[in-house]
Amino acid sequence: MATTLMLKRFMRSQQVLLLYRILQAIQQVPKDFYCKYLKDWAREEFKRNKSATEEDITQRMITQGNMQLKELEKTLVLAKS
């Protein structure tokens, strides 16, 4: 049982670490002001939610973060075309 919980916790932390890609995507934002604003926002979100431990809440935040990352990536592709 403890091994299963450790594995779940590890997998969840890996999902969160993958969300740091949002900071890489933000680097592509053309205007410095928007880039700084988005970086500050993303960092604050990570800090604000770092103590979340409930599985359903954490999964919901990961899902929301992934959706926001995909939306930002789509917007950047459209802005470049």
Residue frames relative to the residue before (quaternion, step in Angstrom):
aa qw qx qy qz dx dy dz
M 1.0000 0.0000 0.0000 0.0000 0.00 0.00 0.00
A 0.6747 0.4878 -0.2985 0.4666 3.60 0.86 -0.93
T 0.6279 0.5390 -0.3338 0.4516 3.59 1.05 -0.76
T 0.6396 0.5263 -0.3165 0.4624 3.56 1.01 -0.82
L 0.6634 0.4949 -0.3060 0.4704 3.58 0.94 -0.86
M 0.6405 0.5168 -0.3257 0.4654 3.58 1.00 -0.77
L 0.6466 0.5143 -0.3156 0.4667 3.57 0.99 -0.82
K 0.6475 0.5118 -0.3173 0.4671 3.59 0.94 -0.86
R 0.6576 0.5087 -0.3063 0.4636 3.56 0.94 -0.90
F 0.6386 0.5246 -0.3152 0.4665 3.58 1.01 -0.83
M 0.6700 0.4956 -0.2995 0.4645 3.58 0.88 -0.95
R 0.6461 0.5121 -0.3218 0.4656 3.58 0.98 -0.81
S 0.6578 0.4948 -0.3277 0.4637 3.61 0.93 -0.78
Q 0.6152 0.5344 -0.3467 0.4644 3.60 1.09 -0.61
Q 0.6281 0.5252 -0.3317 0.4687 3.57 1.04 -0.75
V 0.6461 0.5099 -0.3170 0.4713 3.58 1.00 -0.81
L 0.6515 0.5192 -0.3204 0.4509 3.58 0.92 -0.87
L 0.6244 0.5375 -0.3389 0.4543 3.58 1.05 -0.68
L 0.6100 0.5643 -0.3510 0.4315 3.57 1.15 -0.55
Y 0.5195 0.6258 -0.4245 0.3979 3.58 1.20 -0.28
R 0.4643 0.6620 -0.4468 0.3829 3.61 1.26 -0.12
I 0.5404 0.6205 -0.4090 0.3946 3.56 1.18 -0.46
L 0.6274 0.5299 -0.3432 0.4558 3.60 1.07 -0.65
Q 0.6275 0.5121 -0.3339 0.4822 3.58 1.09 -0.64
A 0.6494 0.5106 -0.3184 0.4650 3.57 0.97 -0.82
I 0.6292 0.5463 -0.3359 0.4391 3.58 1.00 -0.79
Q 0.5775 0.6000 -0.3741 0.4081 3.60 1.09 -0.63
Q 0.6690 0.5169 -0.2900 0.4485 3.58 1.18 -0.54
V 0.4668 0.6666 -0.4535 0.3633 3.59 1.28 -0.12
P 0.4948 -0.7369 0.3781 0.2632 3.58 -0.62 1.14
K 0.7663 0.3463 -0.2094 0.4991 3.63 0.79 -0.84
D 0.5402 -0.6628 0.4238 0.2988 3.55 -0.86 1.03
F 0.6279 0.5489 -0.3444 0.4311 3.58 0.97 -0.84
Y 0.6945 0.4642 -0.2785 0.4740 3.58 0.83 -0.97
C 0.6134 0.5526 -0.3392 0.4509 3.54 1.06 -0.80
K 0.6779 0.4797 -0.2919 0.4744 3.60 0.86 -0.94
Y 0.6369 0.5337 -0.3237 0.4525 3.57 0.94 -0.88
L 0.6967 0.4710 -0.2754 0.4657 3.59 0.85 -0.97
K 0.6224 0.5290 -0.3409 0.4654 3.61 1.03 -0.74
D 0.6604 0.5042 -0.3043 0.4659 3.56 0.90 -0.95
W 0.6438 0.5243 -0.3156 0.4594 3.57 0.98 -0.87
A 0.6812 0.4890 -0.2974 0.4565 3.60 0.82 -0.97
R 0.6599 0.5041 -0.3132 0.4607 3.59 0.88 -0.88
E 0.6478 0.5149 -0.3184 0.4625 3.57 0.96 -0.83
E 0.6356 0.5250 -0.3306 0.4594 3.59 1.00 -0.77
F 0.6483 0.5026 -0.3197 0.4742 3.60 0.96 -0.83
K 0.6669 0.4996 -0.3057 0.4607 3.60 0.91 -0.89
R 0.6726 0.5256 -0.2964 0.4284 3.55 0.90 -0.99
N 0.7833 0.3525 -0.1642 0.4850 3.56 1.00 -0.80
K 0.4147 0.7521 -0.4503 0.2442 3.60 1.21 0.02
S 0.6999 0.4566 -0.2847 0.4697 3.60 1.11 -0.47
A 0.4222 0.7048 -0.4728 0.3184 3.61 1.23 0.07
T 0.0725 -0.8312 0.5512 0.0011 3.57 -0.79 1.01
E 0.5713 0.5980 -0.3958 0.3990 3.59 1.13 -0.46
E 0.5306 -0.6973 0.3905 0.2824 3.52 -0.73 1.14
D 0.6986 0.4696 -0.2979 0.4502 3.60 0.80 -0.91
I 0.6453 0.5030 -0.3261 0.4735 3.59 1.02 -0.74
T 0.6495 0.5191 -0.3134 0.4587 3.57 0.94 -0.89
Q 0.6631 0.5020 -0.3082 0.4618 3.58 0.92 -0.87
R 0.6310 0.5309 -0.3251 0.4630 3.56 1.04 -0.78
M 0.6613 0.4947 -0.3066 0.4733 3.61 0.97 -0.83
I 0.6314 0.5203 -0.3338 0.4682 3.60 1.02 -0.74
T 0.6479 0.5141 -0.3099 0.4689 3.57 0.95 -0.88
Q 0.6621 0.4944 -0.3028 0.4749 3.58 0.92 -0.89
G 0.6498 0.5205 -0.3164 0.4548 3.59 0.95 -0.82
N 0.6481 0.5098 -0.3128 0.4714 3.58 1.00 -0.82
M 0.6408 0.5108 -0.3272 0.4706 3.58 1.00 -0.76
Q 0.6590 0.5004 -0.3108 0.4676 3.59 0.96 -0.81
L 0.6254 0.5301 -0.3313 0.4670 3.58 1.04 -0.74
K 0.6639 0.4960 -0.3043 0.4696 3.59 0.89 -0.90
E 0.6460 0.5175 -0.3193 0.4614 3.58 0.98 -0.82
L 0.6476 0.5050 -0.3173 0.4742 3.59 0.98 -0.82
E 0.6561 0.5084 -0.3154 0.4599 3.58 0.92 -0.83
K 0.6402 0.5098 -0.3265 0.4729 3.60 1.00 -0.76
T 0.6505 0.5204 -0.3106 0.4577 3.57 0.95 -0.87
L 0.6578 0.5048 -0.3136 0.4627 3.58 0.97 -0.82
V 0.6266 0.5204 -0.3389 0.4708 3.60 1.02 -0.73
L 0.6642 0.4960 -0.3054 0.4686 3.59 0.93 -0.87
A 0.6533 0.5228 -0.3184 0.4455 3.59 0.99 -0.80
K 0.6757 0.4960 -0.2935 0.4597 3.58 1.09 -0.66
S 0.6856 0.4916 -0.2976 0.4469 3.59 1.13 -0.48
